[in-house]
Amino acid sequence: MNIEDFRNYCLSLPGVTEDMPFGGDTLVFRVGGKIFALTGADLFEFANLKCEPQRAIDLREQYDGIRPGYHMNKQHWNSVYPGRDVPDALFCELIEHSYRLIFNSLSAKDRNAINSGNTEL
């Protein structure tokens, strides 16, 4: 997984926007205005992805390339390191898992708007 693949996969999900609210070195992906993924804009060292708490622990025990979320709530976020022992298919699945956690936390109105193609939330 490289930064272009990561970015393209995130942007392929319904209703996703990207911005840089923390300065020019952190790329943020949102759905419904809420963050589901962050990574370095210039250096793709790792990506922070939201994760169900027990699954986060299980993944950290299984993969050296999955660690508690750097500068994030360690219970709910993982840092996933490309180029380590995390297969690209799992990386993509974890992006979608993070997206779904945030998407499902949105109001029914916002979820319906995204599902109908209206990304102006």
N, CA, C and O atoms as a DFTB+ gen file, in Angstrom:
484 C
 N C O
     1  1       0.867      -1.186       0.000
     2  2       0.000       0.000       0.000
     3  2       0.904       1.237       0.000
     4  3       1.846       1.340       0.786
     5  1       0.595       2.157      -0.891
     6  2       1.310       3.432      -0.907
     7  2       0.288       4.550      -0.682
     8  3      -0.913       4.288      -0.613
     9  1       0.754       5.775      -0.570
    10  2      -0.122       6.904      -0.249
    11  2      -1.194       7.104      -1.317
    12  3      -2.331       7.442      -0.989
    13  1      -0.855       6.904      -2.579
    14  2      -1.844       7.080      -3.647
    15  2      -2.953       6.039      -3.551
    16  3      -4.132       6.366      -3.691
    17  1      -2.571       4.776      -3.309
    18  2      -3.567       3.710      -3.150
    19  2      -4.452       3.978      -1.931
    20  3      -5.670       3.812      -1.988
    21  1      -3.827       4.392      -0.834
    22  2      -4.563       4.699       0.391
    23  2      -5.569       5.820       0.137
    24  3      -6.748       5.694       0.467
    25  1      -5.100       6.898      -0.442
    26  2      -5.957       8.053      -0.716
    27  2      -7.100       7.675      -1.657
    28  3      -8.256       8.012      -1.400
    29  1      -6.779       6.983      -2.732
    30  2      -7.806       6.586      -3.692
    31  2      -8.843       5.665      -3.072
    32  3     -10.033       5.785      -3.363
    33  1      -8.402       4.746      -2.218
    34  2      -9.354       3.844      -1.582
    35  2     -10.279       4.624      -0.651
    36  3     -11.493       4.422      -0.670
    37  1      -9.713       5.507       0.158
    38  2     -10.543       6.323       1.059
    39  2     -11.556       7.136       0.268
    40  3     -12.736       7.172       0.620
    41  1     -11.108       7.783      -0.791
    42  2     -11.992       8.640      -1.582
    43  2     -13.022       7.857      -2.393
    44  3     -13.997       8.437      -2.871
    45  1     -12.824       6.562      -2.553
    46  2     -13.789       5.743      -3.289
    47  2     -15.027       5.408      -2.458
    48  3     -16.039       4.961      -2.999
    49  1     -14.947       5.622      -1.154
    50  2     -16.077       5.314      -0.275
    51  2     -17.105       6.442      -0.345
    52  3     -16.730       7.605      -0.496
    53  1     -18.387       6.120      -0.237
    54  2     -19.446       7.128      -0.410
    55  2     -19.352       8.288       0.587
    56  3     -19.192       8.084       1.791
    57  1     -19.457       9.509       0.052
    58  2     -19.539      10.704       0.887
    59  2     -18.250      11.152       1.546
    60  3     -18.279      11.988       2.449
    61  1     -17.115      10.613       1.114
    62  2     -15.835      10.944       1.756
    63  2     -15.290      12.264       1.227
    64  3     -15.335      12.550       0.030
    65  1     -14.777      13.052       2.157
    66  2     -14.065      14.291       1.822
    67  2     -12.678      14.218       2.443
    68  3     -12.433      13.440       3.365
    69  1     -11.785      15.035       1.928
    70  2     -10.436      15.117       2.503
    71  2     -10.107      16.568       2.780
    72  3     -10.554      17.475       2.077
    73  1      -9.310      16.769       3.828
    74  2      -8.827      18.113       4.136
    75  2      -7.564      18.002       4.974
    76  3      -7.093      16.907       5.279
    77  1      -7.023      19.169       5.342
    78  2      -5.792      19.235       6.118
    79  2      -5.983      20.212       7.276
    80  3      -5.346      21.266       7.294
    81  1      -6.835      19.892       8.235
    82  2      -7.143      20.832       9.314
    83  2      -6.024      21.024      10.330
    84  3      -6.049      21.981      11.103
    85  1      -5.049      20.129      10.338
    86  2      -3.961      20.198      11.313
    87  2      -2.682      20.749      10.695
    88  3      -1.610      20.636      11.289
    89  1      -2.782      21.336       9.520
    90  2      -1.610      21.849       8.823
    91  2      -1.340      21.006       7.586
    92  3      -2.020      20.011       7.335
    93  1      -0.353      21.410       6.828
    94  2      -0.062      20.789       5.545
    95  2       0.577      19.422       5.600
    96  3       0.816      18.818       4.554
    97  1       0.862      18.910       6.792
    98  2       1.543      17.616       6.842
    99  2       0.631      16.456       7.246
   100  3       1.090      15.315       7.305
   101  1      -0.646      16.719       7.526
   102  2      -1.570      15.647       7.913
   103  2      -2.799      15.669       7.023
   104  3      -3.538      16.653       6.978
   105  1      -3.003      14.570       6.318
   106  2      -4.139      14.402       5.423
   107  2      -5.242      13.678       6.187
   108  3      -5.015      12.617       6.769
   109  1      -6.443      14.263       6.180
   110  2      -7.573      13.745       6.959
   111  2      -8.710      13.380       6.010
   112  3      -9.017      14.112       5.069
   113  1      -9.325      12.237       6.277
   114  2     -10.481      11.783       5.514
   115  2     -11.678      11.716       6.451
   116  3     -11.583      11.223       7.575
   117  1     -12.817      12.229       5.958
   118  2     -14.027      12.318       6.767
   119  2     -15.221      11.762       6.011
   120  3     -15.256      11.726       4.781
   121  1     -16.200      11.330       6.801
   122  2     -17.520      11.024       6.263
   123  2     -18.508      11.725       7.184
   124  3     -18.442      11.586       8.405
   125  1     -19.429      12.483       6.583
   126  2     -20.381      13.242       7.383
   127  2     -19.712      14.245       8.295
   128  3     -20.254      14.591       9.344
   129  1     -18.539      14.717       7.906
   130  2     -17.804      15.697       8.700
   131  2     -16.980      15.106       9.828
   132  3     -16.293      15.842      10.536
   133  1     -17.032      13.786      10.013
   134  2     -16.298      13.129      11.103
   135  2     -15.112      12.351      10.541
   136  3     -15.212      11.699       9.501
   137  1     -14.001      12.432      11.244
   138  2     -12.754      11.798      10.813
   139  2     -12.828      10.282      10.963
   140  3     -13.246       9.766      11.999
   141  1     -12.409       9.571       9.895
   142  2     -12.254       8.122       9.989
   143  2     -10.838       7.656       9.641
   144  3     -10.488       6.505       9.901
   145  1     -10.022       8.534       9.057
   146  2      -8.649       8.164       8.706
   147  2      -7.771       9.406       8.651
   148  3      -8.204      10.475       8.220
   149  1      -6.526       9.242       9.096
   150  2      -5.513      10.309       9.041
   151  2      -4.190       9.683       8.645
   152  3      -3.910       8.531       8.977
   153  1      -3.381      10.447       7.935
   154  2      -2.044       9.982       7.591
   155  2      -1.155      11.178       7.276
   156  3      -1.636      12.298       7.102
   157  1       0.116      10.930       7.206
   158  2       1.045      11.968       6.804
   159  2       0.873      12.279       5.330
   160  3       0.763      11.365       4.513
   161  1       0.849      13.551       4.980
   162  2       0.667      13.946       3.586
   163  2       1.944      13.741       2.776
   164  3       1.886      13.367       1.604
   165  1       3.083      13.982       3.390
   166  2       4.357      13.846       2.684
   167  2       5.032      12.513       2.961
   168  3       5.666      11.935       2.078
   169  1       4.896      12.028       4.183
   170  2       5.536      10.780       4.588
   171  2       4.449       9.797       5.011
   172  3       3.822       9.968       6.056
   173  1       4.229       8.770       4.199
   174  2       3.206       7.762       4.469
   175  2       3.817       6.675       5.356
   176  3       4.025       5.540       4.929
   177  1       4.095       7.059       6.600
   178  2       4.703       6.131       7.557
   179  2       3.649       5.214       8.168
   180  3       3.890       4.023       8.362
   181  1       2.484       5.776       8.468
   182  2       1.379       5.002       9.030
   183  2       0.082       5.753       8.786
   184  3       0.084       6.927       8.416
   185  1      -1.024       5.054       9.001
   186  2      -2.349       5.669       8.919
   187  2      -3.083       5.346      10.210
   188  3      -3.043       4.212      10.685
   189  1      -3.750       6.339      10.775
   190  2      -4.588       6.111      11.944
   191  2      -5.997       5.786      11.470
   192  3      -6.580       6.518      10.671
   193  1      -6.537       4.676      11.972
   194  2      -7.860       4.203      11.589
   195  2      -8.639       3.815      12.837
   196  3      -8.100       3.180      13.743
   197  1      -9.888       4.194      12.876
   198  2     -10.746       3.836      13.998
   199  2     -11.014       2.335      13.943
   200  3     -11.066       1.742      12.866
   201  1     -11.184       1.727      15.125
   202  2     -11.391       0.287      15.179
   203  2     -12.219      -0.066      16.416
   204  3     -12.079       0.559      17.467
   205  1     -13.069      -1.061      16.278
   206  2     -13.820      -1.573      17.425
   207  2     -12.794      -2.008      18.476
   208  3     -11.828      -2.689      18.131
   209  1     -12.974      -1.634      19.752
   210  2     -11.936      -1.827      20.769
   211  2     -11.361      -3.241      20.896
   212  3     -10.140      -3.393      20.929
   213  1     -12.192      -4.269      20.967
   214  2     -11.645      -5.623      21.123
   215  2     -10.903      -6.065      19.871
   216  3      -9.871      -6.731      19.954
   217  1     -11.424      -5.700      18.730
   218  2     -10.739      -6.047      17.489
   219  2      -9.392      -5.335      17.408
   220  3      -8.414      -5.907      16.925
   221  1      -9.339      -4.090      17.881
   222  2      -8.071      -3.345      17.888
   223  2      -7.009      -4.110      18.672
   224  3      -5.868      -4.229      18.225
   225  1      -7.378      -4.620      19.823
   226  2      -6.442      -5.385      20.651
   227  2      -6.008      -6.651      19.927
   228  3      -4.819      -6.966      19.875
   229  1      -6.972      -7.378      19.367
   230  2      -6.663      -8.624      18.655
   231  2      -5.702      -8.379      17.495
   232  3      -4.750      -9.137      17.308
   233  1      -5.945      -7.326      16.717
   234  2      -5.081      -7.008      15.582
   235  2      -3.667      -6.652      16.036
   236  3      -2.692      -7.056      15.403
   237  1      -3.554      -5.906      17.115
   238  2      -2.226      -5.526      17.636
   239  2      -1.432      -6.746      18.077
   240  3      -0.207      -6.781      17.961
   241  1      -2.144      -7.744      18.584
   242  2      -1.468      -8.974      19.017
   243  2      -1.045      -9.815      17.820
   244  3      -0.070     -10.562      17.907
   245  1      -1.752      -9.709      16.716
   246  2      -1.501     -10.511      15.525
   247  2      -0.458      -9.918      14.586
   248  3       0.292     -10.660      13.951
   249  1      -0.401      -8.589      14.490
   250  2       0.438      -7.937      13.489
   251  2       1.380      -6.921      14.130
   252  3       0.963      -6.082      14.929
   253  1       2.639      -7.012      13.770
   254  2       3.628      -6.032      14.227
   255  2       3.333      -4.655      13.640
   256  3       3.653      -3.638      14.255
   257  1       2.723      -4.615      12.449
   258  2       2.427      -3.367      11.756
   259  2       1.135      -2.703      12.186
   260  3       0.686      -1.757      11.540
   261  1       0.525      -3.177      13.264
   262  2      -0.668      -2.535      13.817
   263  2      -0.399      -2.259      15.290
   264  3      -0.147      -3.165      16.084
   265  1      -0.460      -0.978      15.624
   266  2      -0.125      -0.522      16.988
   267  2      -1.195       0.440      17.486
   268  3      -2.010       0.925      16.701
   269  1      -1.196       0.719      18.794
   270  2      -2.160       1.707      19.308
   271  2      -2.024       3.030      18.555
   272  3      -0.914       3.429      18.201
   273  1      -3.128       3.700      18.311
   274  2      -3.159       4.917      17.511
   275  2      -2.259       6.016      18.049
   276  3      -2.405       6.458      19.189
   277  1      -1.330       6.446      17.216
   278  2      -0.392       7.516      17.583
   279  2      -1.159       8.832      17.739
   280  3      -1.840       9.274      16.814
   281  1      -1.046       9.442      18.899
   282  2      -1.735      10.700      19.231
   283  2      -3.256      10.587      19.152
   284  3      -3.945      11.577      18.909
   285  1      -3.772       9.387      19.357
   286  2      -5.217       9.156      19.289
   287  2      -5.639       8.382      20.534
   288  3      -4.794       7.926      21.305
   289  1      -6.943       8.235      20.726
   290  2      -7.465       7.413      21.802
   291  2      -7.059       5.968      21.517
   292  3      -7.521       5.375      20.542
   293  1      -6.204       5.401      22.356
   294  2      -5.618       4.078      22.110
   295  2      -6.654       2.958      22.138
   296  3      -6.419       1.886      21.581
   297  1      -7.784       3.192      22.773
   298  2      -8.826       2.174      22.841
   299  2      -9.568       2.047      21.510
   300  3     -10.008       0.959      21.140
   301  1      -9.702       3.155      20.803
   302  2     -10.546       3.179      19.612
   303  2      -9.800       3.375      18.296
   304  3     -10.413       3.299      17.232
   305  1      -8.501       3.623      18.342
   306  2      -7.750       3.905      17.116
   307  2      -6.487       3.055      17.046
   308  3      -5.823       2.821      18.056
   309  1      -6.168       2.601      15.849
   310  2      -4.916       1.904      15.564
   311  2      -4.105       2.711      14.565
   312  3      -4.655       3.406      13.711
   313  1      -2.797       2.608      14.686
   314  2      -1.896       3.074      13.642
   315  2      -1.491       1.845      12.844
   316  3      -0.968       0.875      13.392
   317  1      -1.742       1.902      11.537
   318  2      -1.433       0.778      10.652
   319  2      -0.259       1.203       9.767
   320  3      -0.313       2.224       9.081
   321  1       0.801       0.394       9.801
   322  2       2.046       0.720       9.115
   323  2       2.158      -0.066       7.804
   324  3       2.272      -1.292       7.825
   325  1       2.125       0.630       6.671
   326  2       2.279      -0.071       5.394
   327  2       3.697      -0.623       5.259
   328  3       4.639      -0.102       5.857
   329  1       3.830      -1.666       4.479
   330  2       5.159      -2.218       4.235
   331  2       5.652      -3.118       5.339
   332  3       6.775      -3.619       5.271
   333  1       4.853      -3.335       6.343
   334  2       5.235      -4.290       7.395
   335  2       4.511      -5.600       7.102
   336  3       4.503      -6.060       5.960
   337  1       3.920      -6.189       8.093
   338  2       3.289      -7.498       7.917
   339  2       1.781      -7.421       7.700
   340  3       1.087      -8.430       7.823
   341  1       1.268      -6.231       7.380
   342  2      -0.173      -6.062       7.151
   343  2      -0.442      -6.145       5.649
   344  3      -0.021      -5.269       4.892
   345  1      -1.138      -7.194       5.218
   346  2      -1.437      -7.310       3.782
   347  2      -2.313      -6.150       3.310
   348  3      -3.119      -5.617       4.074
   349  1      -2.148      -5.770       2.054
   350  2      -2.936      -4.671       1.488
   351  2      -4.434      -4.928       1.603
   352  3      -5.201      -4.001       1.861
   353  1      -4.857      -6.171       1.416
   354  2      -6.287      -6.492       1.513
   355  2      -6.805      -6.205       2.921
   356  3      -7.913      -5.693       3.079
   357  1      -6.011      -6.530       3.945
   358  2      -6.411      -6.237       5.320
   359  2      -6.390      -4.729       5.558
   360  3      -7.280      -4.199       6.224
   361  1      -5.399      -4.041       5.029
   362  2      -5.321      -2.592       5.166
   363  2      -6.606      -1.951       4.616
   364  3      -7.202      -1.089       5.261
   365  1      -7.017      -2.378       3.432
   366  2      -8.252      -1.850       2.830
   367  2      -9.468      -2.202       3.671
   368  3     -10.366      -1.377       3.835
   369  1      -9.507      -3.399       4.197
   370  2     -10.625      -3.810       5.033
   371  2     -10.686      -2.951       6.298
   372  3     -11.773      -2.608       6.763
   373  1      -9.520      -2.603       6.857
   374  2      -9.486      -1.770       8.066
   375  2      -9.898      -0.328       7.761
   376  3     -10.502       0.330       8.608
   377  1      -9.584       0.163       6.578
   378  2     -10.063       1.486       6.161
   379  2     -11.591       1.466       6.119
   380  3     -12.251       2.363       6.643
   381  1     -12.135       0.436       5.492
   382  2     -13.594       0.339       5.388
   383  2     -14.240       0.126       6.751
   384  3     -15.323       0.653       7.006
   385  1     -13.600      -0.633       7.629
   386  2     -14.112      -0.838       8.991
   387  2     -14.187       0.503       9.725
   388  3     -15.189       0.802      10.375
   389  1     -13.140       1.297       9.622
   390  2     -13.113       2.613      10.249
   391  2     -14.227       3.493       9.683
   392  3     -14.960       4.148      10.424
   393  1     -14.336       3.495       8.359
   394  2     -15.380       4.262       7.682
   395  2     -16.764       3.853       8.201
   396  3     -17.583       4.708       8.535
   397  1     -17.013       2.559       8.266
   398  2     -18.331       2.059       8.691
   399  2     -18.635       2.451      10.135
   400  3     -19.771       2.804      10.450
   401  1     -17.634       2.393      11.018
   402  2     -17.855       2.807      12.405
   403  2     -18.325       4.254      12.468
   404  3     -19.256       4.579      13.205
   405  1     -17.686       5.110      11.702
   406  2     -18.068       6.523      11.703
   407  2     -19.398       6.718      10.975
   408  3     -20.277       7.421      11.473
   409  1     -19.549       6.104       9.809
   410  2     -20.793       6.220       9.044
   411  2     -21.990       5.804       9.898
   412  3     -23.011       6.492       9.913
   413  1     -21.870       4.691      10.603
   414  2     -22.975       4.186      11.421
   415  2     -23.272       5.063      12.626
   416  3     -24.351       4.963      13.210
   417  1     -22.328       5.925      13.009
   418  2     -22.556       6.834      14.145
   419  2     -23.274       8.117      13.711
   420  3     -23.703       8.904      14.554
   421  1     -23.401       8.325      12.407
   422  2     -24.069       9.521      11.897
   423  2     -25.577       9.416      12.100
   424  3     -26.119       8.328      12.294
   425  1     -26.231      10.545      12.052
   426  2     -27.692      10.549      12.147
   427  2     -28.281       9.844      10.924
   428  3     -27.642       9.762       9.875
   429  1     -29.494       9.343      11.073
   430  2     -30.174       8.685       9.954
   431  2     -30.300       9.641       8.774
   432  3     -30.158       9.227       7.624
   433  1     -30.562      10.903       9.046
   434  2     -30.681      11.907       7.986
   435  2     -29.382      12.015       7.197
   436  3     -29.403      12.032       5.966
   437  1     -28.243      12.089       7.902
   438  2     -26.948      12.204       7.227
   439  2     -26.600      10.921       6.469
   440  3     -26.090      10.987       5.351
   441  1     -26.871       9.751       7.066
   442  2     -26.613       8.487       6.366
   443  2     -27.440       8.404       5.084
   444  3     -26.930       7.996       4.041
   445  1     -28.706       8.788       5.159
   446  2     -29.572       8.759       3.979
   447  2     -29.084       9.728       2.906
   448  3     -29.126       9.416       1.716
   449  1     -28.623      10.896       3.328
   450  2     -28.098      11.878       2.362
   451  2     -26.871      11.317       1.645
   452  3     -26.743      11.466       0.430
   453  1     -25.981      10.683       2.379
   454  2     -24.782      10.091       1.767
   455  2     -25.183       8.967       0.833
   456  3     -24.679       8.878      -0.287
   457  1     -26.079       8.113       1.280
   458  2     -26.519       6.990       0.447
   459  2     -27.221       7.444      -0.821
   460  3     -27.204       6.736      -1.828
   461  1     -27.846       8.634      -0.781
   462  2     -28.522       9.137      -1.972
   463  2     -27.587       9.972      -2.856
   464  3     -28.002      10.511      -3.881
   465  1     -26.322      10.069      -2.441
   466  2     -25.350      10.789      -3.253
   467  2     -25.178      12.258      -2.908
   468  3     -24.418      12.961      -3.574
   469  1     -25.866      12.732      -1.883
   470  2     -25.729      14.127      -1.451
   471  2     -24.624      14.212      -0.415
   472  3     -24.817      13.817       0.735
   473  1     -23.468      14.725      -0.813
   474  2     -22.324      14.807       0.106
   475  2     -22.215      16.176       0.760
   476  3     -21.265      16.427       1.502
   477  1     -23.155      17.053       0.506
   478  2     -23.132      18.397       1.103
   479  2     -23.766      18.350       2.497
   480  3     -24.912      18.763       2.676
   481  1     -23.030      17.853       3.467
   482  2     -23.560      17.749       4.838
   483  2     -23.050      18.871       5.698
   484  3     -23.390      18.947       6.879
